[in-house]
């Protein structure tokens, strides 16, 4: 069995599972945030009216809450949702509640690894489509809707159809001007937005072995944009060290079998990859950055669960150091822990000296909600994960998806720019 099959077999107490099997799997971790949490509470209200007991959760210690999408609160409804979350965690005795304005908090898919909340081999579900991100730790991680999350909270398990697995093999080490974002954009460009529909997208090969854990997270994050059920990478010593450094204990590697089978295998040569951009209005609408060098921009956005991890900020800072931005540029670290490290290491000073605005961790602009949305006809280069019409603001704005290096280089020139072409 491959790693996804082995995890689902363990969680459903079966010796073996195969694609298309239906299993009831015990869930190790559950996440809700300030959008999905209130939605789950509405489901609880409906269940109560049907006579179903919702007074206790199956295991509050396995649940954690993030405030990330509408923080700082954008308007009255978002402010009220934060209050609902606070009441929720009090009522059900949920200890892990990462509150905006009270120390460590951040984007939910960043907290899962920054706080070592998920371990290799876990089944982890969240009320958000990009829960796939955390599969980079060697876990089965996927997003669920409000009703399914409510069921998990009350019962501690949920059914899955065992997905088929596509294996994406990267050979060799990525060049210094190419990042994980460039690789995953190429993958999505090849298989399309629905190319992974309800399948597992597993990454492997020497190129993945060479990658940092944070780069791997970028890959699994955007399996969502290919319609995948989950993205996953087998854990290794890097994974164990990464989680241990963040407070995890008794972490061990989790692997698939050496003779595991895959429905399809795709191979890529790292040396052949170039800085890549996804053009409006779809993540699979890709081209190399150099072909868009005449595209003028209004904004560069370096943020989100996809593009504001520490190494993302470091890559942008190396380009922005000693330079000035020519367009409105925003950097939003994905968690306070990342923000603090960026302050300590001088990255925030580099950003400020370059003319960049540095903001708090939030999903706001990425999901077109607040904190820097786009106006009609504005054009943005962004390290985020989606660029369909209206995603980051006005339905007639445009978003180009790119790596932190491309976003930083483009901020300096005011046009879409391959980082190799900076003077």
HURAHU-V928247 format. One record per backbone hydrogen bond with DSSP energy under -0.5 kcal/mol. NH is the residue of the N-H (numbers start at 1). CO is the residue of the C=O. E is the energy in kcal/mol with one decimal. If there is no record, write none. Layout:
nh=NH co=CO e=E
nh=NH co=CO e=E
This chain:
nh=6 co=2 e=-2.5
nh=7 co=3 e=-2.3
nh=8 co=4 e=-2.3
nh=9 co=5 e=-2.3
nh=10 co=6 e=-2.4
nh=11 co=7 e=-2.6
nh=12 co=8 e=-1.4
nh=13 co=10 e=-1.2
nh=14 co=9 e=-2.8
nh=20 co=162 e=-3.2
nh=21 co=18 e=-2.2
nh=23 co=21 e=-0.5
nh=23 co=160 e=-2.8
nh=25 co=23 e=-0.7
nh=25 co=158 e=-2.7
nh=26 co=11 e=-2.3
nh=27 co=156 e=-2.4
nh=28 co=123 e=-2.1
nh=29 co=123 e=-1.6
nh=30 co=62 e=-2.6
nh=31 co=125 e=-1.6
nh=32 co=64 e=-1.6
nh=34 co=66 e=-0.7
nh=37 co=33 e=-3.3
nh=39 co=35 e=-1.0
nh=40 co=36 e=-2.3
nh=41 co=37 e=-2.1
nh=42 co=38 e=-1.5
nh=43 co=39 e=-1.4
nh=44 co=40 e=-2.4
nh=45 co=41 e=-2.2
nh=46 co=42 e=-1.9
nh=47 co=43 e=-2.5
nh=48 co=44 e=-2.5
nh=49 co=45 e=-1.9
nh=50 co=46 e=-0.9
nh=50 co=47 e=-0.6
nh=51 co=48 e=-1.9
nh=52 co=47 e=-2.6
nh=58 co=153 e=-3.4
nh=62 co=59 e=-2.1
nh=63 co=60 e=-1.5
nh=64 co=30 e=-2.2
nh=65 co=96 e=-2.7
nh=66 co=32 e=-2.1
nh=67 co=98 e=-1.3
nh=68 co=66 e=-0.7
nh=71 co=68 e=-0.6
nh=79 co=75 e=-1.9
nh=80 co=76 e=-2.5
nh=81 co=77 e=-2.1
nh=82 co=78 e=-1.4
nh=83 co=79 e=-1.4
nh=84 co=80 e=-2.3
nh=85 co=81 e=-2.1
nh=86 co=82 e=-2.1
nh=87 co=83 e=-2.4
nh=88 co=84 e=-2.3
nh=89 co=85 e=-2.7
nh=90 co=86 e=-1.9
nh=91 co=87 e=-2.7
nh=92 co=88 e=-2.1
nh=93 co=90 e=-0.7
nh=94 co=89 e=-2.4
nh=95 co=93 e=-0.7
nh=96 co=63 e=-0.6
nh=97 co=95 e=-1.4
nh=98 co=65 e=-2.8
nh=99 co=97 e=-1.0
nh=102 co=99 e=-1.6
nh=107 co=334 e=-2.7
nh=110 co=107 e=-2.0
nh=111 co=107 e=-2.4
nh=112 co=108 e=-1.6
nh=113 co=110 e=-1.0
nh=114 co=110 e=-3.1
nh=115 co=111 e=-2.4
nh=116 co=113 e=-0.9
nh=117 co=112 e=-1.7
nh=118 co=112 e=-1.1
nh=121 co=138 e=-2.8
nh=122 co=119 e=-2.0
nh=124 co=122 e=-0.6
nh=124 co=140 e=-3.0
nh=125 co=29 e=-2.2
nh=126 co=142 e=-1.5
nh=127 co=31 e=-2.1
nh=128 co=126 e=-1.6
nh=131 co=128 e=-1.6
nh=132 co=129 e=-0.8
nh=133 co=130 e=-2.0
nh=134 co=131 e=-1.4
nh=135 co=132 e=-2.3
nh=136 co=133 e=-1.7
nh=137 co=134 e=-1.9
nh=138 co=135 e=-2.0
nh=139 co=134 e=-0.5
nh=140 co=122 e=-2.8
nh=141 co=139 e=-0.9
nh=142 co=124 e=-1.8
nh=144 co=126 e=-2.5
nh=149 co=145 e=-2.5
nh=150 co=146 e=-2.5
nh=151 co=147 e=-2.0
nh=152 co=148 e=-2.4
nh=153 co=149 e=-2.7
nh=154 co=150 e=-1.8
nh=155 co=151 e=-2.3
nh=156 co=152 e=-2.9
nh=158 co=25 e=-1.8
nh=160 co=23 e=-2.4
nh=162 co=21 e=-3.2
nh=162 co=160 e=-0.6
nh=166 co=200 e=-3.3
nh=167 co=264 e=-3.0
nh=168 co=166 e=-0.6
nh=168 co=202 e=-3.4
nh=169 co=167 e=-0.7
nh=169 co=266 e=-3.5
nh=170 co=168 e=-0.5
nh=170 co=204 e=-2.7
nh=171 co=169 e=-0.6
nh=171 co=268 e=-3.1
nh=175 co=270 e=-0.5
nh=178 co=175 e=-1.8
nh=182 co=179 e=-0.8
nh=183 co=179 e=-1.4
nh=184 co=180 e=-2.6
nh=185 co=181 e=-2.1
nh=186 co=182 e=-1.6
nh=187 co=183 e=-2.2
nh=188 co=184 e=-2.6
nh=189 co=185 e=-2.4
nh=190 co=186 e=-1.7
nh=191 co=187 e=-2.4
nh=192 co=188 e=-2.6
nh=195 co=192 e=-1.5
nh=196 co=226 e=-2.9
nh=197 co=194 e=-1.6
nh=198 co=227 e=-1.9
nh=199 co=196 e=-3.1
nh=200 co=164 e=-3.5
nh=201 co=230 e=-2.5
nh=202 co=166 e=-3.1
nh=202 co=200 e=-0.7
nh=203 co=232 e=-2.1
nh=204 co=168 e=-2.3
nh=207 co=170 e=-3.1
nh=208 co=170 e=-0.6
nh=208 co=205 e=-0.6
nh=209 co=205 e=-2.0
nh=210 co=206 e=-1.9
nh=211 co=207 e=-0.8
nh=216 co=212 e=-1.8
nh=217 co=213 e=-1.9
nh=218 co=214 e=-1.2
nh=219 co=215 e=-1.4
nh=220 co=216 e=-2.1
nh=221 co=217 e=-2.3
nh=222 co=218 e=-1.5
nh=223 co=220 e=-1.2
nh=224 co=221 e=-1.0
nh=225 co=222 e=-0.6
nh=226 co=223 e=-1.2
nh=227 co=224 e=-1.7
nh=228 co=223 e=-2.1
nh=229 co=196 e=-0.5
nh=229 co=199 e=-2.2
nh=230 co=199 e=-1.1
nh=232 co=201 e=-2.1
nh=233 co=135 e=-1.9
nh=234 co=203 e=-0.5
nh=235 co=254 e=-1.0
nh=240 co=236 e=-2.0
nh=241 co=237 e=-2.6
nh=242 co=238 e=-2.5
nh=243 co=239 e=-2.4
nh=244 co=240 e=-2.5
nh=245 co=241 e=-2.5
nh=246 co=242 e=-0.6
nh=246 co=243 e=-0.6
nh=247 co=244 e=-1.8
nh=248 co=243 e=-2.4
nh=257 co=1 e=-3.4
nh=260 co=257 e=-1.7
nh=263 co=165 e=-2.2
nh=264 co=165 e=-1.0
nh=266 co=167 e=-3.0
nh=268 co=169 e=-2.6
nh=270 co=171 e=-3.0
nh=270 co=268 e=-0.6
nh=272 co=269 e=-1.6
nh=273 co=270 e=-1.4
nh=277 co=287 e=-3.1
nh=278 co=401 e=-2.4
nh=279 co=277 e=-0.6
nh=279 co=285 e=-3.5
nh=282 co=279 e=-1.6
nh=285 co=282 e=-2.0
nh=286 co=284 e=-1.6
nh=287 co=277 e=-2.1
nh=289 co=275 e=-2.7
nh=291 co=288 e=-1.5
nh=292 co=289 e=-2.1
nh=293 co=290 e=-1.0
nh=295 co=292 e=-2.3
nh=296 co=294 e=-0.7
nh=297 co=414 e=-2.6
nh=298 co=379 e=-3.1
nh=299 co=379 e=-1.5
nh=300 co=328 e=-2.5
nh=301 co=381 e=-2.8
nh=302 co=300 e=-0.5
nh=302 co=330 e=-3.0
nh=303 co=301 e=-0.7
nh=307 co=303 e=-0.8
nh=308 co=304 e=-1.0
nh=313 co=309 e=-2.1
nh=314 co=310 e=-2.6
nh=315 co=311 e=-2.1
nh=316 co=312 e=-2.0
nh=317 co=313 e=-2.7
nh=318 co=314 e=-2.0
nh=319 co=315 e=-0.9
nh=320 co=316 e=-2.3
nh=321 co=317 e=-2.0
nh=323 co=320 e=-2.4
nh=325 co=354 e=-2.7
nh=326 co=411 e=-3.2
nh=327 co=411 e=-0.8
nh=328 co=298 e=-1.1
nh=330 co=300 e=-2.4
nh=331 co=357 e=-2.5
nh=332 co=302 e=-2.5
nh=333 co=359 e=-0.6
nh=334 co=308 e=-2.2
nh=336 co=105 e=-2.4
nh=339 co=335 e=-2.3
nh=340 co=336 e=-2.9
nh=341 co=337 e=-1.6
nh=342 co=338 e=-2.4
nh=343 co=339 e=-2.1
nh=344 co=340 e=-2.5
nh=345 co=341 e=-2.3
nh=346 co=343 e=-1.3
nh=347 co=342 e=-1.9
nh=348 co=342 e=-1.3
nh=350 co=346 e=-1.7
nh=351 co=347 e=-2.4
nh=352 co=348 e=-2.7
nh=353 co=349 e=-2.6
nh=354 co=350 e=-1.4
nh=355 co=352 e=-1.4
nh=356 co=351 e=-2.5
nh=357 co=329 e=-2.6
nh=358 co=356 e=-0.5
nh=359 co=331 e=-2.4
nh=359 co=357 e=-0.5
nh=363 co=68 e=-2.6
nh=367 co=363 e=-2.1
nh=368 co=365 e=-1.4
nh=369 co=364 e=-3.0
nh=370 co=364 e=-0.8
nh=374 co=392 e=-2.6
nh=377 co=396 e=-1.0
nh=378 co=375 e=-1.9
nh=380 co=398 e=-2.5
nh=381 co=299 e=-2.2
nh=382 co=400 e=-3.0
nh=383 co=301 e=-2.0
nh=390 co=394 e=-0.7
nh=391 co=388 e=-2.3
nh=393 co=390 e=-1.1
nh=394 co=374 e=-2.4
nh=397 co=394 e=-2.2
nh=398 co=378 e=-2.7
nh=400 co=380 e=-3.1
nh=401 co=278 e=-2.1
nh=401 co=399 e=-0.5
nh=402 co=382 e=-2.5
nh=407 co=403 e=-2.7
nh=408 co=404 e=-2.3
nh=409 co=405 e=-2.6
nh=410 co=406 e=-2.6
nh=411 co=407 e=-1.5
nh=412 co=408 e=-1.4
nh=413 co=409 e=-1.5
nh=414 co=410 e=-2.8
nh=416 co=295 e=-2.0
nh=421 co=418 e=-2.6
nh=422 co=419 e=-1.0
